[in-house]
Each structure stands twice: as structure tokens, then as C-alpha cells.
Amino acid sequence: MVALIKQQVEVGRYASTSEVLRVAMRTWMRDEEEHAERLAAIRARIGRSLDDPRPAISSADVFERLEAHARRTPVAR
């Protein structure tokens, strides 16, 4: 990694190794923030699902409904 950083500085892509590290840290911090936001969104959706007052549907009911829907839906050819 050190060799790659030095190469990028030598070819002029970055002014210094410090600049490379600052860019890397900003990118890492942004990625971490985006990851945390995605997790928060997933947790919120799970929470809403758990708090949903509608009655739970059994897997057997779900499959029954899907099969009924499939029987009613014409097959495209």
C-alpha cells in the first residue's frame, strides 16, 4: 500500500502522502456514514413491521394466496 501511495504522489495524482491519506479517510468516513444510514433504515423498517397492528399471516396462508393468484393470472406467451 505504501508503494502505491508513493507511486500516486510521484505521478502527480496527489501532492503528498498526507493528501492521499486525507482522501482515503474522507472516503472511509463517508462509506461508514452511508453504511450506518442503511442499517438505521433497515432497523426502522423492521421496527415498523414488528409494530404493524395487522394480524400476522401464516406461511401456509401466504402460499395459498400466491397459488390462487398464480391460477388467476394468465401466462404470457
C-alpha positions in Angstrom: 0.0 0.0 0.0 2.9 2.3 0.8 4.4 1.7 -2.6 1.0 2.5 -4.3 0.7 5.7 -2.3 4.2 6.8 -3.2 3.6 6.0 -6.9 0.4 8.1 -6.9 2.4 11.0 -5.4 5.3 10.5 -7.9 3.0 10.6 -10.9 1.4 13.8 -9.7 -2.1 12.5 -8.8 -1.6 13.7 -5.3 0.6 16.4 -3.9 1.7 14.4 -0.8 1.2 11.2 1.1 -0.8 13.2 3.6 -3.2 14.2 0.8 -3.7 10.6 -0.1 -4.4 9.7 3.5 -6.9 12.6 3.9 -8.8 11.4 0.7 -8.8 7.8 2.0 -10.1 8.9 5.4 -12.8 11.1 3.9 -13.9 8.2 1.6 -13.8 5.7 4.5 -15.8 8.1 6.8 -18.4 8.6 4.0 -18.7 4.9 3.5 -19.1 4.3 7.2 -21.8 7.0 7.4 -23.7 5.6 4.4 -23.5 2.1 6.0 -24.8 3.4 9.3 -27.7 5.2 7.4 -28.6 2.0 5.6 -28.6 0.0 8.8 -30.7 2.6 10.5 -33.2 2.4 7.6 -33.3 -1.3 7.8 -33.8 -1.3 11.5 -36.6 1.3 11.1 -38.4 -0.9 8.6 -38.1 -3.9 10.9 -39.4 -1.8 13.7 -42.4 -0.7 11.7 -43.0 -4.3 10.6 -42.9 -5.5 14.2 -45.2 -2.7 15.3 -47.7 -3.3 12.5 -51.1 -3.8 14.1 -52.4 -6.0 11.3 -52.6 -9.7 12.2 -49.8 -12.0 11.2 -50.3 -14.2 8.2 -49.0 -17.8 8.4 -46.7 -19.1 5.7 -49.4 -21.6 4.7 -51.8 -18.7 4.0 -49.2 -16.8 2.1 -48.5 -19.8 -0.2 -52.2 -20.4 -0.6 -52.7 -16.8 -1.7 -49.8 -16.9 -4.1 -51.0 -20.2 -5.6 -54.5 -18.7 -6.0 -53.1 -15.6 -7.6 -51.0 -17.7 -10.0 -54.1 -19.7 -11.0 -55.9 -16.4 -11.8 -53.0 -14.8 -13.7 -52.8 -15.8 -17.4 -49.4 -17.0 -18.6 -47.8 -14.7 -21.2 -46.5 -16.4 -24.3 
